[in-house]
Amino acid sequence: MALAIRPPQDRPRKTAAKNRAVRSAVHQHKHLSKQGLLERAFTFAFRGLVYAQIWEDPAVDMEALAITPDSHVVTIASGGCNVLSYLTANPRAITAVDLNTAHIALNKLKVVAARHLPDYDAFHRFFAQANSRDNVRAYRTYIRPHLDETTLAYWEGRDIIGRRRIGGFAKNVYKRGLLGNFIGVAHLLARLNGVNPKILLKAQSIEEQREIFDREFAPFFDKGFVKWITDQPASLFGLGIPPAQYEALAGDEKMAVVLRERLEKLACDFDIKDNYFAWQAFGRGYGQGPSAPLPPYLQRDHYDEIVERASRIEVRHTNFTDYLRTHGDASLDRYILLDAQDWMTDEQLTDLWSEITRTAKPGARVLFRTAGEPSILPGRVPDAILGKWTYRAEESLDYTKRDRSSIYGGVHLYVLG
C-alpha cells in the first residue's frame, strides 16, 4: 500500500531548476532548427528512468583509477551499479551526482538496500533477479522506512503508463527505462526477422559465439529498413544518445555499420560466461544460475564489503561542475565522467576541466568514455588547463579493448602531472 505524501511547497521549484539544468546540458541549437528539435525531444525522453543498469565496465574503471583507501571518487551516478561496485576497491568516499531524478532515486534505493536488507540472498533477489513479489515485500519491510521523502515519493509513484515504480522489481526492472524499452524493441525486430537474440546465450565457447553472430545477427544490419531507422538520430534516444553524441558516434560511417561493429565486439570478443553486459543485451536481464556473471556489487564474495562500506556513498542531485565548485583546491583525486562530455560545448568543457584541475590533488585521475574513438579534449579545452594533465594513450587503448560493455569507441585516462 502506497503512502500518501504531500509534496513540499518548494518541490516544483526544485524540479523546474533541475529540468533547466538538464536542458542546458543538452540544448546547443535554436528551438526550431532540426537539431534543436531533436535536442528537445531527447530532453523529454531523458526525464524518466534511462538506465536500470549502467553500461560502463567497473573492472576497467577500477583498474584505471587505481583507487586507494584515501581516494574520494566523484562520479556520475547513472544506474548506480558502478557506484556500489567501486566500494570493493575500498575508497574513503564516493560522491555520485546526476541530473536525472530517476537515477538519483535508484542510487539511493540501492544504498539503502545494501545497508538494510537482511542478507545476501535478499539483496541478490532484489537486484540480480529483480522479478519477485518478495522484493516488494522486502522493500516495505526493510527499505521504505529508511528512504528520504523525495526518494520514497518516486518509488511509490507511478510511471507514464500508470505502473507503480517499485513494482518493477517484481517484473524485471531491467526491461524498464529508456534503454530497457529500446532493447525490447530491438528484440522484437530481430524476432520478426527470424532471429531470437537469446540464442547467443547458449554458446559454449567464443568460437561458437562468433559463428552465431555471423550467421544470425550480422545479416540483420544489411537490411534496408535497419539502415533507414538507424540513420534517424531519434531512433537511438533509447540508448541515451543525444543528437550531438549521435554525430560523434557515426563519424563518417553509416550508423548501421557502427552499431554492427559494437554489437560484434559485445557478442564475440568476450566469453559470454564472464560478460553480464551481453546477458543484459541478449537476455534482457542477468543470468539466474549460481555461476552467472554479475557486477561486482552483486557478487556474493563482495557482499560484506558492500554492506560495511555503503555509508561512504553520498548521492547528490546536481551538476558535476557545480558540485566541484563546492570543494576547495586540491581536495579530490578520482573523477569519472562517463560519456557526458560528448554532450558538452567547448565552453562547458572548459568550465568543467577548470574545476577538475582546481580541485585535483597531485596524481589525480580522470576517466571518461566517448562515442567516437579519439579523446575529444585537445583543441577544445585550453592548453593552459589540459597541458597540466598527461593523457595515458596506450593504457586508454587497452582499456577500450577490454571494456566488456563494448558500446563506446574510446575509454580515456588522464593523470594530473
Protein Blocks (a to p, Z undefined) as FASTA:
>chain_A
ZZdddddfklmmmmmmmmmmmmmmmmmcdfklmklmmmmmmmmmmmmcfblbdcbdfklm
mmmnopafkbccdddfklolmmmmmmmnopabdcdddfbfklmmmmmmmmmmmmmpmbfk
lmmmmmmnopafklmmmmmmmmmmmpcfklmmmmmmccfkopafklmmmnopklgcjklm
mmmmmmmmmmmnopafklmmmpcbfklmmmmmmmmmmmmmmpfklmmmmmpmklmmmnop
afklmmmmnmmacfklmmmmmmmmmmmmpcfklmmklmmmmnopacfbfklccdfklpmk
lmmmmmmmmmmpccddddfklmmmmpcehkbfbdcekjmlmmpcfklmmmmmmmmmmmpc
ghiacddddfblbdckgopacfklmmmpccdfklmmmmmmmmmnlpafbdcdddeZZ
